[in-house]
């Protein structure tokens, strides 16, 4: 128990910080007169009160965080803050219950984008803003935000950073101090969000829609203020802007920072992940457009290219926005797009899945093993660009890939055990672990997750957490060695 108290102390500080987020929906409720300000104020009070109690009750146990503390803090903070963030939703939607409210907030904070709510076009503005704000906060992580703006969390900050940030090479820093690194990343993140909101407003969205969709675009979250998602706007200009900023969100934010600091695009040219991601997505959307046109799905190649451009980019990068119901396309295409969502986003981005850097390492390691079959005594090393990849990183990637596949299989089997059919179970497993959101069929872009049973929703929430925290950060909590002194 004594080892948990330092984690509880920092968790209390995080909850006090998180309570400030409620100011946004309270302000929106007051401005738009939707009558929900009291509900969000209650949520703020509960969050702040619990945070203060945890902080004061454990302040004598405050110490530098250890590696295991970081993993425990990240997972527990996601669960606890997700539960508290669900309080206003339960107060506003009195009939949805705790499971549905928690599903919505966990889906938001993990940037999954699967929803159980309908009637979003007429939902209170404060509710829509809250959903999208939670996605934005989850984009680079509440933990990194806390390290960035609260110097008192700088103690043991690297442990939090390693547990929270995606990608296999978490030792890399872009500044000397971890707090400065987090600040730099969030400055770029916030700047990209402001630019996205301005561009969407100029493209034809209302100011409110532009702000909400900027939150969910840069975070690759996929939430919308409309049930019809992006199809509600029917605007090529809006689709182009959103795809552009989805790519911003899917590229390593350290690369963005280096490019901004150096005022040069050379950082992108030197980023093997970014160039590979662009090649894969662009070639895929062209291939899908040709397939759609050849199959007669769209008579015009221009129409096929437009819908392939938006939907392949959105699904492939893990965002989950949709401009059409792509599950009605030839059966190969939506399944192919699900596979793309497994690996296209970069490490250090707001995306999930295997990540492009791991996919490149796996590919190069596969070719190395094939070469060694013919030349068993050859000394070769996996390289990304001109940089050699240490063998321990290769082994870590192989272990991650195994756990990733095992997790998809395990989640699929659990959903099958609840009576779900194979296509829905497999697509839900991949969509949740990849933090994509829409799957196939009833949980596809034309539907939502409301039809699932409570048990199925809890399984999906577990999958979302696995994906957002990169599987190992969650599974390590279930290992016996983690709890040994």
C-alpha positions in Angstrom: 0.0 0.0 0.0 2.9 2.4 0.8 4.1 2.1 -2.8 0.7 3.3 -4.1 0.5 6.5 -2.0 3.1 8.4 -4.0 1.1 7.6 -7.2 -2.1 8.7 -5.4 -0.4 12.0 -4.6 0.4 12.8 -8.2 -3.0 11.5 -9.3 -4.5 14.1 -7.0 -2.5 16.8 -8.6 -3.6 15.6 -12.0 -7.2 15.6 -11.0 -6.9 19.2 -9.8 -5.4 20.1 -13.1 -8.1 18.2 -15.0 -10.9 20.0 -13.2 -9.9 23.2 -15.1 -11.0 21.6 -18.3 -14.7 21.8 -17.2 -14.5 25.6 -17.6 -14.8 25.2 -21.3 -18.2 23.4 -21.4 -19.5 25.7 -18.6 -18.6 28.7 -20.6 -20.2 27.2 -23.7 -23.3 26.4 -21.8 -23.5 30.0 -20.6 -22.9 31.5 -24.1 -25.4 29.2 -25.9 -27.9 29.1 -23.0 -28.3 25.3 -23.2 -28.9 25.0 -19.4 -26.1 22.5 -18.7 -23.7 24.7 -16.8 -24.8 23.3 -13.4 -24.1 19.7 -14.5 -20.6 20.5 -15.6 -20.0 22.7 -12.6 -20.9 19.6 -10.4 -18.4 17.6 -12.4 -15.7 20.2 -11.8 -16.5 20.3 -8.1 -16.3 16.4 -7.8 -13.0 16.3 -9.7 -11.4 19.1 -7.8 -12.6 17.8 -4.4 -11.3 14.3 -5.0 -8.1 15.7 -6.3 -7.6 17.9 -3.2 -8.5 15.0 -0.9 -6.0 12.7 -2.6 -3.3 15.4 -2.6 -3.7 16.4 1.1 -4.1 12.8 2.3 -0.9 11.6 0.7 1.4 14.7 0.5 3.7 13.2 3.2 4.4 10.3 0.8 5.4 12.5 -2.2 8.6 11.2 -3.8 10.3 10.8 -7.1 8.3 8.4 -9.2 9.8 5.1 -10.2 9.3 3.3 -13.5 6.4 1.1 -12.2 4.8 4.2 -10.7 4.6 5.8 -14.1 2.7 2.8 -15.7 0.3 2.6 -12.8 -0.3 6.4 -12.8 -1.0 6.6 -16.5 -3.5 3.7 -16.5 -5.3 4.7 -13.3 -5.6 8.3 -14.4 -7.2 7.4 -17.7 -9.8 5.2 -15.9 -10.5 7.6 -13.0 -10.7 10.7 -15.1 -12.8 9.0 -17.6 -15.2 7.9 -14.9 -15.4 11.4 -13.5 -15.8 13.0 -16.9 -18.8 10.8 -17.4 -20.7 12.4 -14.5 -22.0 15.4 -16.5 -23.2 13.0 -19.3 -25.1 10.9 -16.8 -26.7 14.0 -15.4 -27.7 15.3 -18.8 -28.7 12.0 -20.4 -30.5 10.4 -17.4 -31.4 7.2 -19.4 -27.9 6.2 -20.7 -26.5 4.8 -17.4 -22.9 4.6 -16.2 -21.6 2.1 -18.8 -22.7 4.2 -21.8 -21.5 7.4 -20.3 -18.1 5.8 -19.4 -17.9 4.3 -22.9 -18.3 7.8 -24.4 -15.6 9.4 -22.3 -13.1 6.6 -22.5 -13.7 6.5 -26.3 -13.0 10.3 -26.3 -10.0 10.3 -24.0 -8.3 7.4 -25.9 -9.2 9.3 -29.2 -11.1 6.2 -30.4 -14.2 8.1 -31.6 -16.7 5.3 -31.2 -19.9 6.8 -29.8 -23.1 5.5 -28.2 -24.9 8.8 -28.5 -27.3 9.8 -31.3 -29.1 13.1 -32.1 -25.7 14.9 -32.0 -27.1 17.6 -34.3 -29.4 18.7 -31.6 -27.2 17.9 -28.6 -26.4 20.8 -26.2 -23.3 22.7 -27.4 -21.6 22.2 -24.1 -21.9 18.4 -24.5 -20.4 18.4 -28.0 -17.6 20.7 -26.9 -16.9 18.4 -23.9 -16.7 15.3 -26.0 -14.3 17.0 -28.5 -12.2 18.6 -25.7 -11.7 15.2 -24.1 -10.3 13.9 -27.4 -8.0 16.9 -27.7 -6.7 16.3 -24.2 -6.2 12.6 -24.9 -4.3 13.4 -28.1 -0.9 13.8 -26.7 -1.9 12.8 -23.2 -3.0 14.4 -20.0 0.2 13.2 -18.4 2.4 15.0 -20.8 0.3 18.1 -20.5 0.7 17.9 -16.7 4.5 17.5 -17.0 4.5 20.5 -19.4 2.7 23.0 -17.2 3.2 21.8 -13.7 6.9 21.9 -12.8 6.1 20.0 -9.6 5.4 17.0 -11.7 8.8 17.2 -13.3 10.1 14.9 -10.6 10.1 11.5 -12.2 8.7 13.0 -15.4 10.6 10.8 -17.7 8.8 7.8 -16.2 5.5 9.3 -17.1 6.7 10.3 -20.5 7.9 6.8 -21.3 4.7 5.3 -20.1 2.5 7.7 -22.0 4.2 8.6 -25.3 3.7 6.2 -28.2 6.6 4.5 -30.1 9.5 2.2 -29.4 12.2 4.8 -29.0 10.9 6.7 -26.0 14.4 7.8 -24.8 14.6 10.4 -27.5 14.2 14.0 -26.4 14.0 17.2 -28.4 15.1 19.4 -25.5 17.4 18.9 -22.5 14.7 18.7 -19.9 11.6 16.5 -20.1 9.3 19.3 -19.0 10.6 21.5 -21.8 10.1 18.6 -24.2 6.5 18.3 -23.2 6.0 22.0 -23.5 7.5 22.1 -26.9 5.2 19.2 -28.1 2.1 20.9 -26.7 3.0 24.3 -28.3 3.2 22.6 -31.7 0.0 20.6 -30.9 -1.9 23.7 -29.8 -0.6 25.7 -32.7 -1.8 23.1 -35.2 -5.2 23.0 -33.5 -5.7 26.8 -33.8 -4.6 26.7 -37.5 -7.0 23.8 -38.2 -9.9 25.6 -36.6 -9.2 28.8 -38.6 -8.9 26.8 -41.9 -12.1 24.9 -41.2 -13.9 28.2 -40.5 -12.6 29.7 -43.7 -13.7 26.5 -45.5 -17.3 27.0 -44.5 -17.8 25.5 -41.0 -19.5 27.6 -38.2 -17.0 28.8 -35.6 -18.3 26.3 -33.1 -18.1 23.3 -35.5 -14.7 24.5 -36.6 -13.4 24.5 -33.0 -14.9 21.1 -32.2 -13.6 19.4 -35.4 -10.2 21.0 -35.0 -10.0 19.3 -31.6 -11.0 15.9 -33.1 -9.0 16.3 -36.3 -5.5 17.1 -34.9 -6.0 14.5 -32.1 -7.2 11.9 -34.8 -10.2 11.4 -32.6 -13.1 11.2 -35.2 -15.9 12.7 -33.1 -18.3 15.0 -34.9 -21.1 17.3 -33.9 -23.4 15.6 -36.5 -24.8 12.1 -36.7 -23.9 12.0 -40.4 -20.3 12.9 -39.5 -18.5 14.8 -42.2 -21.1 13.9 -44.8 -23.3 16.5 -43.1 -21.1 19.3 -44.6 -20.8 17.8 -48.2 -17.9 20.1 -48.8 -14.7 19.3 -50.7 -12.9 22.2 -49.2 -13.7 21.0 -45.6 -12.6 17.4 -46.5 -9.2 18.7 -48.0 -8.5 20.8 -44.9 -9.3 17.9 -42.5 -7.1 15.4 -44.5 -4.3 17.9 -44.4 -4.5 18.2 -40.6 -5.0 14.5 -40.1 -1.6 14.1 -41.7 -0.3 16.7 -39.3 -1.7 14.7 -36.4 -0.3 11.4 -37.8 3.3 12.7 -38.1 5.7 12.6 -35.1 5.2 16.0 -33.3 8.9 16.0 -32.6 9.4 16.3 -36.3 7.0 19.2 -36.5 8.9 20.9 -33.7 12.3 20.5 -35.4 10.8 21.8 -38.6 9.3 24.8 -36.9 12.4 25.6 -34.9 14.7 25.2 -37.9 12.2 26.9 -40.3 12.9 24.1 -42.8 11.0 21.2 -44.3 14.2 19.1 -44.2 13.0 17.5 -41.0 10.1 15.9 -42.9 12.4 14.7 -45.6 14.7 13.0 -43.0 11.8 11.4 -41.2 11.5 7.8 -42.6 8.1 7.3 -40.9 6.5 10.4 -42.5 7.7 9.7 -46.0 6.7 6.0 -45.7 3.3 7.0 -44.3 2.6 9.4 -47.2 3.6 6.9 -49.8 1.4 4.1 -48.3 -1.7 6.4 -47.9 -1.4 8.1 -51.3 -0.8 4.9 -53.2 -3.7 3.2 -51.2 -6.2 6.0 -51.9 -5.4 6.0 -55.6 -5.7 2.2 -55.8 -9.1 2.3 -53.9 -10.3 5.1 -56.2 -9.4 3.0 -59.3 -11.1 -0.1 -57.7 -14.3 1.9 -56.9 -14.5 3.3 -60.4 -13.7 -0.1 -62.1 -16.3 -1.9 -60.0 -19.0 0.6 -60.9 -19.5 1.9 -57.3 -19.1 5.4 -58.7 -19.6 6.2 -62.3 -17.3 9.2 -62.2 -13.6 8.7 -61.3 -13.6 12.1 -59.8 -16.3 11.1 -57.3 -14.4 7.9 -56.5 -11.2 9.8 -56.0 -12.9 12.3 -53.7 -14.4 9.7 -51.4 -11.3 7.5 -51.5 -9.1 10.6 -50.7 -11.0 11.4 -47.6 -12.1 8.0 -46.2 -8.9 6.1 -46.9 -6.8 8.9 -45.4 -9.2 9.1 -42.3 -9.3 5.4 -41.6 -5.7 4.7 -42.6 -4.4 7.4 -40.2 -6.7 6.1 -37.4 -9.0 9.1 -37.3 -12.3 7.5 -38.1 -14.1 10.4 -39.8 -16.4 9.4 -42.7 -17.9 11.2 -45.6 -19.8 8.1 -46.9 -20.7 4.7 -45.6 -17.7 3.0 -47.0 -18.9 -0.4 -45.6 -21.1 -0.4 -48.7 -18.1 -0.5 -50.9 -16.8 -3.8 -52.4 -16.1 -6.0 -49.4 -12.3 -6.0 -49.9 -12.0 -2.2 -49.4 -13.3 -1.6 -45.8 -11.2 -4.6 -44.6 -8.1 -3.3 -46.4 -8.7 0.1 -44.8 -8.9 -1.5 -41.3 -5.5 -3.1 -42.0 -4.1 0.3 -42.9 -5.2 1.7 -39.6 -3.0 -0.8 -37.9 0.3 0.7 -38.8 0.2 4.0 -40.8 0.4 6.6 -38.0 3.9 7.6 -36.8 5.3 7.2 -33.4 5.1 10.4 -31.3 1.9 11.2 -33.1 -1.7 11.2 -31.9 -2.4 8.0 -33.7 -2.3 4.4 -32.5 -1.8 0.9 -33.8 1.6 -0.7 -34.4 3.0 2.6 -35.8 4.9 3.0 -39.0 8.3 2.9 -37.3 7.6 -0.6 -36.0 6.2 -1.7 -39.3 9.4 -0.6 -41.0 11.5 -2.3 -38.4 9.5 -5.5 -38.8 9.8 -5.4 -42.6 13.5 -4.8 -42.5 14.0 -7.5 -39.9 12.0 -9.9 -42.1 14.2 -9.2 -45.1 17.3 -9.5 -42.9 16.3 -13.0 -41.8 15.6 -14.0 -45.4 19.0 -12.8 -46.4 20.6 -14.7 -43.5 19.1 -17.9 -44.8 21.2 -17.5 -47.9 24.2 -15.9 -46.1 24.2 -17.2 -42.5 27.5 -15.6 -41.7 26.6 -12.1 -43.0 26.8 -9.3 -40.4 23.9 -7.0 -41.1 22.0 -4.5 -38.9 18.5 -3.1 -39.3 18.6 0.6 -40.3 16.1 3.3 -40.5 17.5 5.7 -43.1 21.2 5.8 -42.2 20.6 5.2 -38.5 21.2 1.7 -37.1 18.4 0.2 -34.9 19.8 -1.4 -31.8 19.0 -5.1 -31.4 17.2 -4.6 -28.2 14.8 -2.2 -30.0 14.2 -4.9 -32.7 13.4 -7.5 -30.0 11.1 -5.0 -28.3 9.3 -4.4 -31.6 8.9 -8.2 -32.2 7.5 -8.6 -28.6 5.1 -5.7 -29.1 3.9 -7.1 -32.5 3.2 -10.5 -30.9 1.3 -8.9 -28.0 -0.6 -6.7 -30.5 -1.8 -9.7 -32.5 -2.5 -11.7 -29.3 -4.6 -8.8 -28.0 -6.7 -8.6 -31.2 -7.2 -12.3 -31.0 -8.1 -12.2 -27.3 -10.5 -9.3 -27.7 -12.1 -11.0 -30.7 -12.6 -14.2 -28.8 -14.1 -12.4 -25.8 -16.6 -10.6 -28.1 -17.4 -13.9 -29.9 -18.1 -15.4 -26.4 -20.8 -12.8 -25.9 -22.6 -13.9 -29.0 -21.3 -11.3 -31.5 -20.6 -12.5 -35.0 -17.1 -12.9 -36.3 -17.1 -9.9 -38.7 -18.4 -7.5 -36.1 -16.1 -9.0 -33.4 -12.9 -8.8 -35.4 -13.7 -5.3 -36.7 -14.6 -4.0 -33.3 -11.4 -5.5 -31.8 -9.2 -3.8 -34.5 -11.2 -0.5 -34.5 -10.8 -0.2 -30.7 -7.2 -1.4 -30.3 -6.2 0.9 -33.2 -8.3 3.7 -31.6 -10.1 4.1 -35.0 -13.7 4.1 -33.8 -16.0 2.8 -36.6 -15.8 -0.9 -37.4 -18.0 -2.7 -39.9 -21.7 -3.3 -40.1 -23.8 -2.0 -37.2 -20.7 -0.3 -35.6 -19.6 1.1 -38.9 -19.6 4.8 -40.0 -23.4 4.7 -40.5 -24.1 3.3 -37.1 -22.6 3.4 -33.6 -21.8 1.3 -30.6 -25.2 1.8 -28.8 -26.5 -1.6 -30.0 -23.7 -3.5 -28.1 -24.5 -5.1 -24.7 -22.9 -3.6 -21.6 -20.5 -6.5 -21.4 -19.4 -6.0 -25.0 -18.9 -2.3 -24.3 -16.6 -3.0 -21.3 -14.5 -5.4 -23.5 -14.3 -2.6 -26.1 -13.2 -0.1 -23.5 -10.5 -2.4 -22.3 -9.3 -2.7 -26.0 -9.3 1.1 -26.3 -7.1 1.4 -23.2 -4.8 -1.2 -24.6 -4.4 0.6 -27.9 -4.0 4.2 -26.5 -1.4 3.1 -23.9 0.4 0.8 -26.3 -0.6 -2.5 -24.8 2.5 -3.1 -22.7 1.8 -0.2 -20.4 -1.5 -1.8 -19.5 -0.5 -5.5 -19.6 2.5 -4.9 -17.3 0.1 -4.2 -14.5 -1.2 -7.8 -14.7 2.3 -9.3 -14.4 3.3 -10.8 -11.0 6.7 -9.1 -11.1 5.1 -5.7 -11.2 3.6 -6.1 -7.7 6.7 -7.6 -6.1 8.7 -5.3 -3.9 
